[in-house]
Amino acid sequence: MRVETKGHTTILRDTVEPVADFCAKVTREHGQFVTQNVIVDLTHIEVDLTAVKLFSPLAKTHQKGKKSFVIVVNAIDFNAVPSHLHVVPSLKEAHDIIEMEEIERDLGF
């Protein structure tokens, strides 16, 4: 797993592990990222909706802490993704979602 921190955001990239193992590793190490917004970058591997849904419990836990959790994937049916998961096709869009959610939190929403 590669970790890159920029300001209030941490980007996690899977290296060569299966997505299920990567999800388990991120879940185990969640305490290191609990105060940061998290972007899980899966753009360099092929994933399906089932793999994306593996991150659902972690995303819910992270969002309860009033921090953003966004998953970046290349090709997926974005309409089939559960509404509580933020899944986007690019890092730029992930940063945009985090910025919008930070504004909403600042305004008290």
C-alpha positions as CSV (number, residue, x, y, z in Angstrom):
1,M,0.0,0.0,0.0
2,R,1.3,3.4,-0.9
3,V,0.2,6.3,1.3
4,E,0.4,10.0,0.2
5,T,-0.7,12.8,2.5
6,K,-1.5,16.3,1.2
7,G,-2.8,18.7,3.8
8,H,-6.0,17.3,5.3
9,T,-6.3,14.4,2.8
10,T,-4.6,11.0,2.6
11,I,-4.5,9.1,-0.7
12,L,-4.2,5.3,-0.4
13,R,-3.1,3.2,-3.4
14,D,-3.2,-0.5,-3.7
15,T,0.1,-1.9,-4.9
16,V,-0.3,-5.6,-5.9
17,E,-2.7,-7.0,-3.3
18,P,-6.1,-8.3,-4.2
19,V,-8.8,-5.7,-3.4
20,A,-10.2,-7.7,-0.5
21,D,-6.8,-7.9,1.1
22,F,-6.2,-4.2,0.5
23,C,-9.6,-3.3,2.1
24,A,-8.7,-5.5,5.1
25,K,-5.3,-3.8,5.5
26,V,-6.9,-0.3,5.2
27,T,-9.5,-1.3,7.8
28,R,-6.8,-2.6,10.2
29,E,-4.7,0.6,9.8
30,H,-7.7,3.0,9.9
31,G,-6.6,4.6,13.1
32,Q,-3.7,6.2,11.3
33,F,-6.1,8.0,8.9
34,V,-9.1,8.7,11.2
35,T,-8.4,12.4,11.3
36,Q,-7.9,12.8,7.6
37,N,-10.1,12.7,4.6
38,V,-9.4,9.5,2.7
39,I,-9.2,8.8,-1.0
40,V,-8.8,5.2,-2.0
41,D,-7.3,5.2,-5.5
42,L,-8.1,2.0,-7.4
43,T,-7.6,3.5,-10.9
44,H,-4.6,1.3,-11.8
45,I,-6.4,-2.0,-11.2
46,E,-9.6,-3.5,-12.6
47,V,-12.4,-3.6,-10.1
48,D,-16.1,-4.3,-10.1
49,L,-19.0,-3.2,-8.0
50,T,-18.5,-6.1,-5.6
51,A,-15.0,-5.0,-4.9
52,V,-16.0,-1.4,-4.3
53,K,-18.7,-2.5,-1.9
54,L,-16.1,-4.2,0.3
55,F,-15.2,-0.6,1.5
56,S,-18.8,0.1,2.6
57,P,-18.4,-0.6,6.3
58,L,-15.1,1.4,6.5
59,A,-16.7,4.3,4.6
60,K,-19.6,4.4,7.0
61,T,-17.3,4.4,10.0
62,H,-15.0,7.0,8.6
63,Q,-17.9,9.3,7.6
64,K,-19.3,9.1,11.2
65,G,-16.1,10.8,12.2
66,K,-17.1,13.8,10.1
67,K,-14.4,13.1,7.5
68,S,-14.8,12.2,3.8
69,F,-14.1,8.8,2.3
70,V,-14.0,8.7,-1.5
71,I,-13.1,5.8,-3.8
72,V,-11.6,6.4,-7.3
73,V,-12.2,3.8,-10.0
74,N,-11.8,3.9,-13.8
75,A,-14.8,2.0,-15.2
76,I,-17.9,1.0,-13.2
77,D,-21.6,1.5,-13.4
78,F,-21.7,4.6,-11.1
79,N,-25.6,4.4,-11.0
80,A,-25.4,1.0,-9.3
81,V,-23.1,2.2,-6.4
82,P,-24.9,2.5,-3.1
83,S,-25.7,6.1,-2.2
84,H,-23.6,6.1,1.0
85,L,-20.4,5.4,-1.0
86,H,-18.7,8.2,-2.9
87,V,-17.2,6.7,-6.0
88,V,-15.8,8.9,-8.7
89,P,-13.7,8.3,-11.9
90,S,-10.8,10.7,-11.2
91,L,-8.7,12.1,-8.4
92,K,-9.7,15.6,-9.3
93,E,-13.4,14.7,-8.7
94,A,-12.4,13.1,-5.4
95,H,-10.7,16.3,-4.2
96,D,-13.8,18.3,-5.4
97,I,-16.1,16.1,-3.3
98,I,-13.9,16.5,-0.3
99,E,-13.9,20.2,-0.7
100,M,-17.7,20.3,-1.1
101,E,-18.2,18.1,2.0
102,E,-15.8,20.3,4.0
103,I,-17.8,23.4,3.1
104,E,-21.0,21.6,4.1
105,R,-19.5,20.6,7.5
106,D,-18.3,24.2,8.1
107,L,-21.9,25.4,7.4
108,G,-23.3,22.8,9.8
109,F,-25.0,20.4,7.4
